């Protein structure tokens, strides 16, 4: 029997059709009040979180925006809090590894990677 060891990480889940990253850097500033109005925290995917898993969760619950933060957090929304889009921050601020795919990034501390459905 031959055994192989690899350093390849599992691929992040595929994004739903029509979803795209938000902003110019792919990383936005979050706050305690959250960037989405009436945001929902996706429960049940914390240990397998990836941008694709979060987008799929949000899409399946009829949300048009998703965001991953701090590795294992996934947020869903339909509009910006107070109607104001979040500010872009340096991409390096979103360097936290995803809980579901360590080779993929899922935001950072108060730094959120946002994805929006094309219809948003």
C-alpha positions in Angstrom: 0.0 0.0 0.0 1.2 3.5 -0.8 0.3 6.5 1.3 0.6 10.0 0.1 0.7 13.2 2.1 -0.4 16.4 0.6 -0.4 20.0 1.8 -3.3 20.9 -0.5 -6.3 22.4 1.3 -9.9 21.5 0.4 -11.4 23.9 -2.1 -13.9 26.4 -0.8 -17.5 25.7 -1.8 -18.5 27.0 -5.2 -20.4 30.3 -5.1 -24.0 30.4 -6.2 -24.5 31.7 -9.8 -24.5 35.4 -10.1 -22.8 36.2 -6.7 -19.7 38.5 -6.7 -17.3 40.1 -4.2 -18.3 43.6 -3.0 -15.9 46.6 -3.0 -12.5 47.3 -4.5 -10.3 45.5 -2.0 -12.6 42.6 -1.1 -12.4 43.6 2.5 -14.7 46.0 4.4 -14.9 47.6 7.8 -17.4 46.0 10.2 -18.6 47.3 13.6 -20.7 46.0 16.5 -23.9 47.2 14.8 -22.9 45.1 11.7 -22.9 46.3 8.1 -26.2 44.7 7.2 -29.5 46.0 8.4 -31.3 43.2 10.4 -28.4 40.9 9.8 -28.8 37.2 10.4 -26.0 35.0 11.7 -25.8 31.7 9.8 -25.9 29.1 12.5 -24.7 25.6 11.9 -21.9 26.4 9.5 -19.3 27.8 11.9 -17.0 24.8 11.7 -17.3 24.5 7.9 -17.4 28.2 7.0 -16.1 29.4 3.6 -17.2 32.3 1.4 -19.0 29.8 -0.8 -20.7 28.1 2.1 -21.9 31.4 3.5 -23.2 32.6 0.1 -25.0 29.4 -0.4 -26.6 29.5 3.1 -27.7 33.1 2.6 -29.0 32.5 -0.9 -31.0 29.5 0.3 -32.7 31.7 2.9 -33.5 34.4 0.3 -30.8 36.9 1.3 -28.9 38.8 -1.4 -25.8 39.7 0.6 -23.4 37.6 2.6 -20.3 38.3 4.6 -17.6 36.1 6.2 -15.6 37.4 9.2 -13.2 36.2 11.8 -12.8 32.8 10.2 -16.0 31.1 11.3 -18.7 33.8 11.2 -21.2 34.2 8.4 -23.7 37.0 8.1 -26.6 37.4 5.7 -28.5 40.6 4.8 -30.6 42.4 2.2 -29.7 46.0 2.7 -26.9 48.1 4.3 -27.4 49.4 7.8 -28.6 53.0 7.6 -28.5 52.7 3.8 -24.7 53.3 3.9 -22.3 50.8 2.3 -19.2 49.9 4.4 -15.8 51.4 3.8 -13.1 49.4 2.0 -10.1 48.6 4.1 -6.8 47.0 3.1 -7.1 43.5 1.8 -4.5 42.3 4.4 -7.1 43.0 7.1 -9.1 40.0 5.8 -6.4 37.4 6.2 -8.1 35.1 8.8 -8.2 31.5 7.6 -11.7 30.0 7.0 -12.7 27.3 9.5 -13.9 25.2 6.6 -10.9 25.7 4.2 -7.7 26.9 5.9 -6.2 27.9 2.5 -9.1 30.4 2.0 -9.6 33.7 3.8 -12.7 34.6 5.8 -12.3 38.2 6.9 -10.6 39.2 10.1 -11.2 41.1 13.4 -14.0 43.7 12.5 -13.0 43.0 8.8 -15.7 41.4 6.6 -15.5 39.9 3.1 -18.8 40.8 1.5 -20.5 39.1 -1.5 -23.6 40.3 -3.2 -26.1 38.6 -5.6 -26.1 40.2 -9.1 -29.6 41.5 -8.5 -28.5 43.6 -5.5 
